[in-house]
């Protein structure tokens, strides 16, 4: 889906550990206007039977075997935005019109070799501890994109 004001974006998780987080991110992605979601590594998709909105029928989930396969399939012209501690604070980030957001796994985050391929790296500010659940992180980034869209 390309929403006039939102531009084009997708979101995904690098080597997810828990498929429940993929399901939660999938629903948030649909709710917040993403064109699709993806995983890199981590095996094949598992159906999320608890999703009453059946977002699996609304936006696609693609599973890439590794980072190089993902890079080759990345939408042309879309900037890769890593979400990782130590990046630019999300509150001041200006989202690209065409973006692919990449979150690290629940345990390991994004490795340096992946971060080096990102055009941007953002972090989500917090009050107590800098680490959020991966599905929550992705939802916050997409919500920030939504509320900061150009008129």
N, C-alpha and C positions, 0 to 999 in steps of 0.2 A: 504494500500500500504506500502510495506517495501522497501525503497530505500537503496541500498547498503551503500552509504556514510552517509545517514541521520539516519540510524537506524529506530526505530519504535517510533512514537509519535502520540498522540491525544491531543485535546485541548477542553476545555469546560468552561461554565459559571455557577456559582452557583447563583440560583434564579434571572435569567435575568428579567429586567423590560421592555425592549423594544426589540421586535422581529426583528426590523430592524438591531440591532446590532448583533443578532445571524446570520442573513443573510449575513452581511458584513464579519463577522468572518468565516463563512462557505466558502465563496469564497476565502478569504485569505488562509484558511487552505488547500484547494485544490491546490491553486497556489503554496504554499510553501511546499507541500509534506506530509501533515498529512494523517493518515490512516482514520480519522473520527473526528467528533465533537460531543459534548453532552451538555445537560443542566441538572441541578439538581434542581428540583422544578421549579416553573414558568409555569406549565401547558404544554399543548401539542403543538407541532410544528405548525407553520403557514407557509404556502407556500410563498416563496419569488418570486413574479412574475416579479420583476425587474431584476432578474439575467439572463442575456442573455446567459451565459455559461451553465446554468442548472446544477450547481454543485450538486443539490439534486439527480441527476442521476449518479454522479461520486464518491462521498464519502458519507457515512451514517451520519445521525444525530440521536442520541439516546437521549431519554428524560427519566431521572430517577426521580422517585417520591421524593426520599430523599437521604441524604448523605450515609446512611447505605446500601441502595440498590446499589448505585453507587460503594461503596467500595467492596461489594461482587462480582460485575461484572467487576471490574478493571482488565485489562490484567495482567496475571501473570508475575512477574518480572519487571513490569514497576514502576518506581519511581514516586511518586506524588510530583509535583512542584507547589507550590502556588505562585501566582503573586500578591504581596501586598506591600504597602509602609512599609518601615522598614526592608526589607529583604536584602540579599546580592545584591550589585549592579550588574545589568545585564552585564555590560561591562567585569566583571571578572569571570562570571559564566561559568563553564564547564558543558555543557548539558549531562545528562545521555544518553547512547545509546538507552535505552528504557524508555520513559517518558510519563507521562500524566500531562499536564499543566492545572491548575485550576485558573480561574479568578473570582474575586468577582463581585457582581452585581454593576450596575451603581451608586447606592445610598449607599449601605451598606458595600461593600467590603466583605472580607472573615472573618467569625466569628472565635474567638479564638479556639473553639472546632474543627473546620475544620483545621485551621493552625497547630494545635498540631498533626494532622495525616499526615502532609506533611513531606517528607524526606528533602526537600529544600524549601526555600522561597526566591524569588528574587524580586527586585524592579527595576523599569525603571527610570533611571536618567532623570532629566529635568533641564531646565534653570530657569523657572519662578515659576511653581507650580507643585507639585508632582503627581497630578491626571490627568490621560489620559482617554479618552473614552475607554470603555471596548473592543470594536472591534479593536481599534487602539493599545491598550496594547497587545492584543493577537497577532496581526500582527507583532508588533515589536519584541516580544519574538521569534516567529517562524522565522522571518527574521534573527535575531541574530543566531539562531540555524543553519540556512542555510549557512550563511557566515563564520561560525566557524566550519564547518564540517571537519572531518579528511579526508585527501586524501586517 
